[in-house]
Amino acid sequence: MRHALISIALLSAVAAAPLAAQDGAVELRVGKLEKEMKAVQRKVFPTGVPVQPEIGPLDTGDAGAAPASTPLNDLSSRVDSLEAQLKLLTGQVETDGNRLKKLEEAFKAYQGTTDARLKTLEPTVPDVTPIAATPAAATPPAAKPVALVPAAVTEAPKPAAAKPKAEAPAATTTKAATPAKTDAKRKALVDAVEIPATGDAAEDAYTYGFRLWTAKLYPEAQVKLKEFSAKYPKHKRASFAQNLLGRAYLDEGKPALASVAFYDNYTKNPKGERASESLYYLGVALTRLKKLPDACKVFDEFKDVYGASAPADLKTRVAKARTEASCSA
C-alpha cells in the first residue's frame, strides 16, 4: 500500500511539471506584453489617461462552485486581449506619425510659397543706387502723370492756422549749384508757402511737407517729409508722410527713389492708411523703370492683399495701371 501511494505521488508530480512550465511561460509572455503596452501608452498618451485593459479578475461566483475555465485558458485570454490592444495602440502611433509628417510637408510648402511671394519685390531695391546717382536731366520723363497721380486732396491734412511768412524756416538750406538769380527765385517760392502753427509739432511738420509738395517744390518737400518720418515714426501720419515722400520723388521724375519709399511704406506698415496706395504707386514706379514683369507682380500682390478692402477709385487706377504695364488678366 505504501509503495502504491508513493507511485501515485510521483506520477502526479511528473504530470504537473509540464503544466507548471507552460503556466510559467505564459506568465512571462503576459508580463512582456504588459510592459510593451505600457511603453506604447506612454508615447500615445504622454499627459492623458492610458487605456485600461479590457479584461478583469475572474469572477468565480459561488466560492464552492467549480471554476468556469482553467487558469491556462484565463491566461490565454489575457494574452489575446493584450495583443489586440497593443496592435490598436501601434496603429494609432503609426497614424499619428503619418499625420504629423503630412502637416510638416504642408507647412514647408506654405513657407516656400510665402518666401517666393516676398522675394518678388526685393529685386527692385538694388537698382536704386545707380539710377539715383544719374543726373536729373538723364531720367526718363514721367509717363502720363496726370492719369496716374490722384488729386492732391487725397493727402490733405486738417486745416491749420499759419504763421506770418517772415517766420518761415530757412528752406533755402537745400540749394542747388545754380546762379544767384535762380536761388533767389526759389527762395521766394519757398517763402510763399505758409508754415502751420497749431501747437501740434508733428501735425504741423507733416502739413508743411504736404504744402511744399502741393506747391511742386519737390526737393524741399522731400527734406521735410523725411525729417517727419525720422522724428515721428509711430505717428498717425507716418503712413501718409512715407507715401507722400514717394510721390514727391515720382513727380520729380525719380521713379527709382520713389519705388524705395513706396516699398518701405508697404512692407514696414502694411496696415497703414496709405499702404495700399503705396503698393499701387510702387507698380507705377516700376512701370516707368520699364520693369513690367515686376510691376505686374506688384499689382497681383495688391489684388491678393487689398482686393477686397481697397476703395473703388483705387481699384480703378490699379486696373488702368495693369493695362499700361501689359499685365495679363
DAFENHU-V356274 format. One record per pair of residues at least 24 apart in sequence whose C-alpha atoms are under 6 Angstrom apart, sorted by the first residue. I is the first residue (numbers start at 1). J is the second residue. Records with the same first field share a line. If there is no record, write none. Layout:
# DAFENHU-V356274
I=J ; J
This chain:
# DAFENHU-V356274
30=79
37=86
128=256
142=253
160=196 ; 198
161=196 ; 197 ; 198
162=194 ; 195 ; 196 ; 197
163=195 ; 197
218=248
239=272 ; 274
240=274
243=278
255=285
259=285
287=325
292=325
296=327
